[in-house]
Amino acid sequence: MCRLQTNGKVIMDRNLSYYPGCSLHGTAEEYDASTREICALLGVGLHELDDWNCCGASSAHVLSKEASVLMPARNLALAGREGKDLLVPCAACYGRSKAAQAALEEDASLRDKFGETFAEDPPAKVSIVSLLDVLAEPAMLHRIQEQVKKPLAGLKTVCYYGCLLVRPPRVTGAANYEAPESMDHVLTAVGATPLPWSYKTDCCGGGLAIGRSDLVAKLVDDLLMQAIDAGAEALVTACPMCQGNLDTRQQEARQAFERDYELPIFYISELVGLALGHPGVDAWWRKHLLDPRPLLRARELM
């Protein structure tokens, strides 16, 4: 069985446990579908965890430290029983899972609490990986390039990682947490043009979407205007909270700041699927509030 490597270190084989989380079974169904489909095309087997539960993002850590650790820790225990590395595509779920794993390692009282709550030992150590960890490792980038059927030539994008996927670096282990490049490498592999900009990890305000919509509109406007200044015609992300916030808040931001932008917000999995020639991409686009198909047709990609 082929094994994937990152920075020369073997981190996973090509059969992974899969934790979709609540968003990918709800508002971000297109992220779930496109992730599963591109993994199948690339020979990565996914096994969804049986009886998984919500990880508590994005409110549990505000209400209870114990809950914020025990909820994702139970999922880690399920993954530990399977003996595979765990793919967590949602940036919020990924961050909470990594934080819970670190907390259990550092705090004996939390390990004891896990045992009391679930009547079993704390979860065995599993490697938690994001979708970008899978797609951007060198061997997989080469595989993607080999399988591209529709190069995304002419599509100018900026990569938006958001604030949850790479921070805090003590937990995520991200080396370039201020200026990550893994998504840029994936887009280059499928023929798109990722443009340089300085807002890759700025917050979009997704966590304030209900309580402070005024602040959210300003943050969304800042990001979109900076993307336009960089020359982009679309943003690409790997976070359902970021995608949903930037997609749904554009109209509000346009009205508040008298703008005329309409920038599609893609999941990285969707663009990889498009480049690999997946026949079901149109079903993904229909889930977007801001339809990306006019841009793709203009670039002769549909």
N, C-alpha and C positions, 0 to 999 in steps of 0.2 A: 504493500500500500504506500502510495506517495505521501510524504510528509512535508508540510509547509514550514518555512523558516523565516524568521525576522531577525535582521542584524546578525545572521550567522547562527542563531540559536533556534533549535527545533522547539516549537511551541504547540503544535497541534497536528493531528492527522486530518484526513478529509472526511471524517464522520464526527459531527458535532452535536451536542445537546443544544436545544434551541429554546430560548425564553422570549416569546413575543411581547409579553406585557400587555397591559390593558389597552393602550393606544392602538397598537397594531391589530387588535381584535375589534377596534371601534372606529375612531375618527381617522386613523391612518392605515386603513385596510390596504391601500395601494402600496404602502411601504412594505407591509407584510407579504403581499402577493409578489411584488417585484423582487424582494429579497429571496423568497423561496425559489422563484423561477430562475434567477441568475445563478443561484447556488447549484441548482440542478443542471443548468447548462454547463457550468464550470466543473462539474464532478464532485461537488461538496455535498455530502449527505447530511440532512438535518433531521433530528428527532426531537419533536416538541415535548417538553417535560410534561409528564402525566400529572394532573391535579395541581398545576402551578397556581400561585396566588399573587395578588397585587403586591408590588414591592414597596408601596407606601409613598412613592414619588407623586406629587411634590409637596405633600403636607405632613406626612408622619413625623419627619424630623423636627417640625415646629411644635408638635403636640407631645411627643414622647420619644426620648432617645431609645428606650428599650424597644418600642414598636418599630422604630426606624431601622433597627438592626435585626430584630427577630423576623420581621416580615420577609425581607430579601434573603435572610439566612436560611429560612425554610426551603426556598427555591435552590439555594446552593447545596443544601443537604440532598435534595432530589437529584441534582446534577452529579453530586459525589457518588451516589449509588450507581449511576450509569457509567462512571469511569471515563467520561469524555470531557473535553474542554467545552465551555459553555459560551455560545454565541448570544449576545444581547444587543440587538440592533438599535433599540431606543436609547438615546444618549442619557436621558434621565434615569431609566432603569439601570443602565450600565454604571452610571455614577453611584447610585444607591447600592448596587450590588458590590461594587469595589469598596465602598465605604464600610459596608457591613462586614465584609471579609477582613478588612484592616482592623475594625473595632474588636472583632472576636479574637484576633491574634494578640491585641494589646491589652484587653481587659478580661481578667479571669472571672469577674462577677457576671459579665455578659455571657460568657461561656456556661457558667453555672445556671444562669437564667434560661438559656436555651435548653439545657438538659431538663430543668424543672418543667418548662412549658411543653416540650414535645416528647419528653420521656425517651430521649436518645442522646447520644454524644453529639457535640458540635459537628458541623459539616466538615468532611475531609477537604483539604485544600484542592480547589479546582482552578484551572486557568480561565479567567473571564476575558473574553475578547469581543471587540466591537466589529461591526461589518467592515470598517476601514482596515482593521488589523488583518482581516482575511483577504481583502481585495488588494491591498497595497504592498503585501510582501513580495519580494522580487520574483519568485517562481510563479506566483499567481498573476502578476502584471504581465509576465511573458505569455502565460496561458491566455489571458484576455486579449492581448495583441494578436495572437495566432487565430483567435476565434472571431475577431471583428468582421462583420459582414457589411455594416453600414457605418463607415467612419463619420464621426460627427464634425466634419470639416466645416469651418466657418461659424461654428457656435461659440460665441464669446461669453464666458461665464466668470463669476467670482465664487470661490469656495467659502462657504460659511459654516464653520465648525460650531459656533455658539460657545457658551460658557460652561456647558456641562460635560462635554465629551473629553476634554483634556485637562480640566482643573477639578480639584487641586492636584498638582503634579505629584505630591507626596502619596496620594491615593491612586491616581490613574497611572502613574509611572510614565507619563508623556514627557519625552525629552524636549521637544520644541513646543512647549505649551503656549507660548506667545505667538509663534509663527509656524503652526503645523503645516506639513506639506503632503501628507499621505493622500488626501482627496485630490490634490493637484496632480499627483502622479497617476492616479486612476483615470482622471479626465484626459490627461495627455495620452494614456494608453489607448483610449477609444477615439482619439483624433480631435477632441474638442480643444479649445484654447482657454485655459485658466489664466486669468489676468492677475497681476499683482495688486494687492490693496492692503490697507493697514487695519481692517476691521474684521478679520477672520474670526476672532474670539470675543468680540464685543457682545454684550447682552442685548437680546431683542425685547426683553421685558415680558416674556411669556408667563412668568409666574405672577405678574401683576395684572393679567388680562381682565380680571373681574373688578378688583379693588381700585386700581388706578389706571383706567383706560386712557386718561389724558397723557400720562407718562409713557404708556405703551405706544401711543400714536407718535409721540416725539421720537422714541427710540427706533421705531420702524421707519419713520421718515429719514432719520439720520443714516440708517443703513442703506436704504434704497438710493438716496441721493449720492452717497459715497460710492455705491456700486456703479451708478450711472457715470459719475466723474471718472471712474476707473475704465470706462468704456464697455461695461458689461450690458448684456441684454437679458440676462437671467442669473439667478442665484441658485446654488446647489448646496444641499445640506444632508446630514445624516441624523437629524433630530426631528421627531414628529411634533414636538412642541414648537420648535423654531419654524418648521414648515407651515404648520397651521397658523401660527401667529402672523408670519409675514404674508401668507396667502390671504387670510381673512381680514387683516387690518389695513390693507392697501387703500381700499375705498375710503375708510375713515381718515387715514392720513392724508389722502389726496384732498379731501374736503377741508380738513383742518388747516392745511398749509398751502392750499391752492396749487397743487401739483397736477401734472398730467401723465405721470409714469404708470406703466403697466408691465411689471417684470414678473414673468413666471418664476415659481419657486419649485425646483425639481428636487426629488430625492436622488442621491447618487445611484441607487439601485435601478431607478427608472431609466437613467441615461445609459447605464451599462447594458440594461436589457434592450434598449433601442439599438445600440451599436451591435449587439450580438444577434440581432434579427429576430427577437422574440415576437411571435405573431399577435400577442394579446396586449400590446402596449396601449392601444386606444382605450381599453377599459380602465387603465390607470389614469389617463389624462382626464377622463370624465369625472373623477373624484376631486379634481382641483376646482377651487372657486374661480381662480383666474386661469382660463383655458390656455395651455401652452401650445396648442396645435397651430394657431396662426403663425407663431414664430417658427415652429418646426417646418411648416410648409414653405415659409419664406426662405428658409435655408435649404430647401429641397431634401429634408430629412424624413418626410412622410409622403 
